[in-house]
Amino acid sequence: MITVNSKELPWLPGMTVADVLKAMNYSYALIAVSVNDQFIARDDYDTFVVEDEADVKALHICHGG
């Protein structure tokens, strides 16, 4: 089991950040992700493997003027 923004999500072996975002239905283009307080670069979402019991935070970035 992993935690995503304080919600539990079943963990699967080999699960990547991209898999987590898809499972949570997070599709917003501007999103920042940390795993166990480590920032994950957007280029690594498809390859960074999330370990069991990880704490994932996904933040939607807002911008404007």
TORDRENKOL-190674 format. One record per atom (N, C-alpha, C): residue number from 1; chain; atom name; z negated, x, y. Coordinates in pm, 1 decimal. Example, Ala and Ser with C-alpha at 12.3 -4.5 7.8 and 13.67 -1.06 7.14 Angstrom:
! residues 2
+-----+-----+------+----------+----------+----------+
! seq ! mol ! atom !        w !        u !        v !
+-----+-----+------+----------+----------+----------+
!   1 !   A !    N !   -780.0 !   1319.0 !   -569.0 !
!   1 !   A !   CA !   -780.0 !   1230.0 !   -450.0 !
!   1 !   A !    C !   -780.0 !   1320.0 !   -330.0 !
!   2 !   A !    N !   -708.0 !   1285.0 !   -225.0 !
!   2 !   A !   CA !   -714.0 !   1367.0 !   -106.0 !
!   2 !   A !    C !   -787.0 !   1290.0 !      3.0 !
+-----+-----+------+----------+----------+----------+
//
This chain:
! residues 65
+-----+-----+------+----------+----------+----------+
! seq ! mol ! atom !        w !        u !        v !
+-----+-----+------+----------+----------+----------+
!   1 !   A !    N !      0.0 !     85.6 !   -117.6 !
!   1 !   A !   CA !      0.0 !      0.0 !      0.0 !
!   1 !   A !    C !      0.0 !     90.3 !    124.1 !
!   2 !   A !    N !     79.7 !     52.9 !    223.5 !
!   2 !   A !   CA !     77.8 !    121.4 !    352.2 !
!   2 !   A !    C !     39.8 !     20.0 !    459.6 !
!   3 !   A !    N !      2.8 !     71.0 !    575.1 !
!   3 !   A !   CA !    -30.6 !    -14.9 !    687.9 !
!   3 !   A !    C !     73.1 !      6.5 !    796.6 !
!   4 !   A !    N !    131.9 !   -102.7 !    844.6 !
!   4 !   A !   CA !    231.0 !    -97.6 !    951.9 !
!   4 !   A !    C !    180.9 !   -186.6 !   1064.4 !
!   5 !   A !    N !    146.2 !   -125.0 !   1176.5 !
!   5 !   A !   CA !     93.4 !   -201.1 !   1290.4 !
!   5 !   A !    C !    -17.8 !   -296.7 !   1245.9 !
!   6 !   A !    N !   -111.1 !   -243.8 !   1168.8 !
!   6 !   A !   CA !   -229.8 !   -316.5 !   1120.3 !
!   6 !   A !    C !   -199.2 !   -423.7 !   1016.2 !
!   7 !   A !    N !    -77.4 !   -427.6 !    963.2 !
!   7 !   A !   CA !    -41.4 !   -521.7 !    856.7 !
!   7 !   A !    C !    -11.5 !   -442.0 !    730.4 !
!   8 !   A !    N !    -55.5 !   -492.7 !    616.4 !
!   8 !   A !   CA !    -31.4 !   -423.2 !    490.9 !
!   8 !   A !    C !    108.5 !   -453.3 !    438.4 !
!   9 !   A !    N !    169.6 !   -349.5 !    382.4 !
!   9 !   A !   CA !    303.0 !   -360.3 !    323.7 !
!   9 !   A !    C !    300.0 !   -287.0 !    190.4 !
!  10 !   A !    N !    350.2 !   -349.0 !     83.4 !
!  10 !   A !   CA !    353.8 !   -278.5 !    -44.7 !
!  10 !   A !    C !    435.4 !   -149.9 !    -33.5 !
!  11 !   A !    N !    380.9 !    -43.0 !    -89.5 !
!  11 !   A !   CA !    447.4 !     87.0 !    -88.2 !
!  11 !   A !    C !    535.0 !    101.4 !   -212.0 !
!  12 !   A !    N !    650.6 !    164.1 !   -193.9 !
!  12 !   A !   CA !    740.4 !    194.8 !   -305.0 !
!  12 !   A !    C !    770.8 !    343.7 !   -303.1 !
!  13 !   A !    N !    776.4 !    409.3 !   -418.5 !
!  13 !   A !   CA !    809.6 !    551.4 !   -421.2 !
!  13 !   A !    C !    944.2 !    577.0 !   -353.3 !
!  14 !   A !    N !    949.3 !    681.1 !   -270.8 !
!  14 !   A !   CA !   1073.0 !    716.2 !   -201.7 !
!  14 !   A !    C !   1099.3 !    635.5 !    -76.4 !
!  15 !   A !    N !   1007.2 !    548.2 !    -38.9 !
!  15 !   A !   CA !   1024.4 !    463.1 !     79.1 !
!  15 !   A !    C !   1034.5 !    549.6 !    204.7 !
!  16 !   A !    N !   1139.5 !    526.1 !    284.0 !
!  16 !   A !   CA !   1159.8 !    600.8 !    407.7 !
!  16 !   A !    C !   1117.4 !    517.1 !    527.9 !
!  17 !   A !    N !   1113.8 !    581.0 !    644.0 !
!  17 !   A !   CA !   1084.0 !    508.2 !    767.1 !
!  17 !   A !    C !   1184.9 !    395.1 !    785.4 !
!  18 !   A !    N !   1312.1 !    421.2 !    759.6 !
!  18 !   A !   CA !   1415.0 !    317.2 !    772.7 !
!  18 !   A !    C !   1385.8 !    199.7 !    680.1 !
!  19 !   A !    N !   1339.3 !    227.4 !    558.5 !
!  19 !   A !   CA !   1303.6 !    120.8 !    464.6 !
!  19 !   A !    C !   1187.3 !     37.2 !    517.5 !
!  20 !   A !    N !   1089.3 !    103.7 !    577.0 !
!  20 !   A !   CA !    973.7 !     33.1 !    633.1 !
!  20 !   A !    C !   1018.3 !    -58.8 !    746.0 !
!  21 !   A !    N !   1100.7 !     -7.1 !    835.6 !
!  21 !   A !   CA !   1148.4 !    -87.9 !    948.3 !
!  21 !   A !    C !   1226.0 !   -209.5 !    898.6 !
!  22 !   A !    N !   1308.8 !   -189.6 !    796.4 !
!  22 !   A !   CA !   1386.1 !   -300.4 !    740.1 !
!  22 !   A !    C !   1293.4 !   -403.7 !    675.4 !
!  23 !   A !    N !   1194.0 !   -357.4 !    600.3 !
!  23 !   A !   CA !   1100.9 !   -448.4 !    533.6 !
!  23 !   A !    C !   1020.5 !   -531.0 !    633.9 !
!  24 !   A !    N !    994.7 !   -472.9 !    750.6 !
!  24 !   A !   CA !    918.3 !   -542.7 !    854.2 !
!  24 !   A !    C !   1009.2 !   -622.5 !    948.1 !
!  25 !   A !    N !   1140.1 !   -619.2 !    922.4 !
!  25 !   A !   CA !   1239.1 !   -686.7 !   1007.9 !
!  25 !   A !    C !   1238.0 !   -634.9 !   1150.8 !
!  26 !   A !    N !   1212.3 !   -504.1 !   1166.1 !
!  26 !   A !   CA !   1217.6 !   -440.2 !   1297.2 !
!  26 !   A !    C !   1357.8 !   -383.5 !   1314.9 !
!  27 !   A !    N !   1437.2 !   -447.7 !   1398.6 !
!  27 !   A !   CA !   1575.7 !   -404.4 !   1416.4 !
!  27 !   A !    C !   1607.6 !   -366.4 !   1560.0 !
!  28 !   A !    N !   1508.6 !   -371.5 !   1648.4 !
!  28 !   A !   CA !   1530.6 !   -338.7 !   1788.9 !
!  28 !   A !    C !   1578.0 !   -194.3 !   1800.5 !
!  29 !   A !    N !   1678.1 !   -170.1 !   1883.9 !
!  29 !   A !   CA !   1739.2 !    -37.0 !   1894.9 !
!  29 !   A !    C !   1643.0 !     69.0 !   1948.1 !
!  30 !   A !    N !   1558.2 !     32.9 !   2042.7 !
!  30 !   A !   CA !   1466.3 !    130.6 !   2101.3 !
!  30 !   A !    C !   1327.7 !    113.7 !   2039.8 !
!  31 !   A !    N !   1301.5 !    191.9 !   1935.8 !
!  31 !   A !   CA !   1173.3 !    183.5 !   1866.7 !
!  31 !   A !    C !   1124.8 !    325.4 !   1838.4 !
!  32 !   A !    N !    997.2 !    348.5 !   1859.3 !
!  32 !   A !   CA !    935.4 !    478.0 !   1829.9 !
!  32 !   A !    C !    841.0 !    458.9 !   1711.7 !
!  33 !   A !    N !    840.6 !    557.2 !   1621.3 !
!  33 !   A !   CA !    761.2 !    544.9 !   1499.6 !
!  33 !   A !    C !    673.9 !    668.6 !   1481.3 !
!  34 !   A !    N !    548.9 !    644.3 !   1441.6 !
!  34 !   A !   CA !    462.1 !    754.0 !   1399.0 !
!  34 !   A !    C !    409.0 !    720.6 !   1260.2 !
!  35 !   A !    N !    390.3 !    824.3 !   1180.5 !
!  35 !   A !   CA !    332.4 !    810.4 !   1047.6 !
!  35 !   A !    C !    211.5 !    902.4 !   1043.1 !
!  36 !   A !    N !     94.9 !    843.7 !   1021.7 !
!  36 !   A !   CA !    -30.4 !    919.9 !   1023.7 !
!  36 !   A !    C !    -41.2 !   1004.2 !   1150.3 !
!  37 !   A !    N !     -9.9 !    942.4 !   1263.3 !
!  37 !   A !   CA !    -18.0 !   1003.4 !   1397.0 !
!  37 !   A !    C !     82.5 !   1116.0 !   1419.9 !
!  38 !   A !    N !    184.8 !   1126.3 !   1336.1 !
!  38 !   A !   CA !    292.5 !   1224.5 !   1354.4 !
!  38 !   A !    C !    417.8 !   1149.7 !   1399.1 !
!  39 !   A !    N !    468.5 !   1184.3 !   1519.2 !
!  39 !   A !   CA !    590.9 !   1122.6 !   1569.8 !
!  39 !   A !    C !    707.2 !   1158.0 !   1478.0 !
!  40 !   A !    N !    790.8 !   1060.2 !   1446.9 !
!  40 !   A !   CA !    907.8 !   1081.0 !   1361.5 !
!  40 !   A !    C !   1032.5 !   1064.6 !   1447.8 !
!  41 !   A !    N !   1117.0 !   1165.6 !   1450.0 !
!  41 !   A !   CA !   1240.5 !   1160.4 !   1528.0 !
!  41 !   A !    C !   1334.1 !   1055.3 !   1469.3 !
!  42 !   A !    N !   1405.3 !    986.3 !   1555.6 !
!  42 !   A !   CA !   1497.7 !    881.6 !   1511.9 !
!  42 !   A !    C !   1598.5 !    934.0 !   1408.9 !
!  43 !   A !    N !   1641.9 !   1058.2 !   1424.6 !
!  43 !   A !   CA !   1737.6 !   1116.9 !   1329.9 !
!  43 !   A !    C !   1679.2 !   1131.9 !   1189.5 !
!  44 !   A !    N !   1547.0 !   1125.7 !   1177.9 !
!  44 !   A !   CA !   1481.2 !   1144.1 !   1048.5 !
!  44 !   A !    C !   1440.4 !   1013.3 !    980.8 !
!  45 !   A !    N !   1467.4 !    898.8 !   1042.0 !
!  45 !   A !   CA !   1424.4 !    770.4 !    985.4 !
!  45 !   A !    C !   1479.0 !    747.6 !    844.0 !
!  46 !   A !    N !   1601.0 !    793.5 !    816.9 !
!  46 !   A !   CA !   1662.1 !    771.4 !    685.1 !
!  46 !   A !    C !   1613.7 !    869.8 !    579.4 !
!  47 !   A !    N !   1548.4 !    978.8 !    621.4 !
!  47 !   A !   CA !   1510.0 !   1082.5 !    525.4 !
!  47 !   A !    C !   1359.8 !   1107.0 !    516.2 !
!  48 !   A !    N !   1283.2 !   1066.3 !    617.7 !
!  48 !   A !   CA !   1138.7 !   1090.8 !    615.5 !
!  48 !   A !    C !   1073.3 !    993.5 !    518.2 !
!  49 !   A !    N !   1012.9 !   1047.3 !    413.1 !
!  49 !   A !   CA !    950.3 !    964.9 !    309.9 !
!  49 !   A !    C !    806.2 !    933.9 !    349.9 !
!  50 !   A !    N !    771.9 !    806.8 !    345.7 !
!  50 !   A !   CA !    638.0 !    759.3 !    379.8 !
!  50 !   A !    C !    553.4 !    761.3 !    252.8 !
!  51 !   A !    N !    440.3 !    829.1 !    259.2 !
!  51 !   A !   CA !    351.5 !    839.9 !    143.4 !
!  51 !   A !    C !    266.0 !    713.9 !    128.5 !
!  52 !   A !    N !    218.0 !    691.4 !      6.9 !
!  52 !   A !   CA !    127.7 !    579.9 !    -18.7 !
!  52 !   A !    C !      3.6 !    593.3 !     69.9 !
!  53 !   A !    N !    -47.5 !    481.3 !    117.5 !
!  53 !   A !   CA !   -165.7 !    471.4 !    203.0 !
!  53 !   A !    C !   -142.6 !    525.3 !    344.3 !
!  54 !   A !    N !    -17.5 !    541.7 !    383.8 !
!  54 !   A !   CA !     13.8 !    590.6 !    518.6 !
!  54 !   A !    C !    -16.5 !    483.6 !    623.0 !
!  55 !   A !    N !    -44.2 !    532.1 !    744.0 !
!  55 !   A !   CA !    -64.1 !    444.6 !    859.7 !
!  55 !   A !    C !     58.1 !    460.4 !    949.2 !
!  56 !   A !    N !    140.6 !    357.7 !    953.7 !
!  56 !   A !   CA !    265.4 !    361.0 !   1030.5 !
!  56 !   A !    C !    248.8 !    276.2 !   1155.7 !
!  57 !   A !    N !    292.1 !    332.1 !   1266.6 !
!  57 !   A !   CA !    293.0 !    255.9 !   1391.7 !
!  57 !   A !    C !    436.0 !    253.6 !   1443.0 !
!  58 !   A !    N !    485.6 !    135.2 !   1474.1 !
!  58 !   A !   CA !    620.3 !    117.8 !   1528.0 !
!  58 !   A !    C !    606.7 !     47.3 !   1662.0 !
!  59 !   A !    N !    654.4 !    111.9 !   1766.1 !
!  59 !   A !   CA !    642.1 !     58.7 !   1901.5 !
!  59 !   A !    C !    779.4 !     31.9 !   1959.7 !
!  60 !   A !    N !    798.4 !    -88.3 !   2009.4 !
!  60 !   A !   CA !    922.2 !   -122.7 !   2077.8 !
!  60 !   A !    C !    915.1 !    -65.4 !   2218.4 !
!  61 !   A !    N !   1013.5 !     13.8 !   2254.9 !
!  61 !   A !   CA !   1017.7 !     77.6 !   2385.7 !
!  61 !   A !    C !   1086.1 !    -16.9 !   2484.3 !
!  62 !   A !    N !   1022.5 !    -37.7 !   2596.3 !
!  62 !   A !   CA !   1079.0 !   -122.0 !   2702.5 !
!  62 !   A !    C !   1121.5 !    -32.9 !   2818.2 !
!  63 !   A !    N !   1226.9 !    -71.8 !   2883.6 !
!  63 !   A !   CA !   1270.5 !      2.6 !   3002.0 !
!  63 !   A !    C !   1325.8 !    -96.7 !   3102.4 !
!  64 !   A !    N !   1333.4 !    -54.7 !   3219.7 !
!  64 !   A !   CA !   1385.4 !   -143.1 !   3323.5 !
!  64 !   A !    C !   1383.6 !    -72.1 !   3457.4 !
!  65 !   A !    N !   1411.4 !   -146.3 !   3556.9 !
!  65 !   A !   CA !   1416.4 !    -81.4 !   3686.9 !
!  65 !   A !    C !   1364.8 !   -168.7 !   3797.0 !
+-----+-----+------+----------+----------+----------+
//
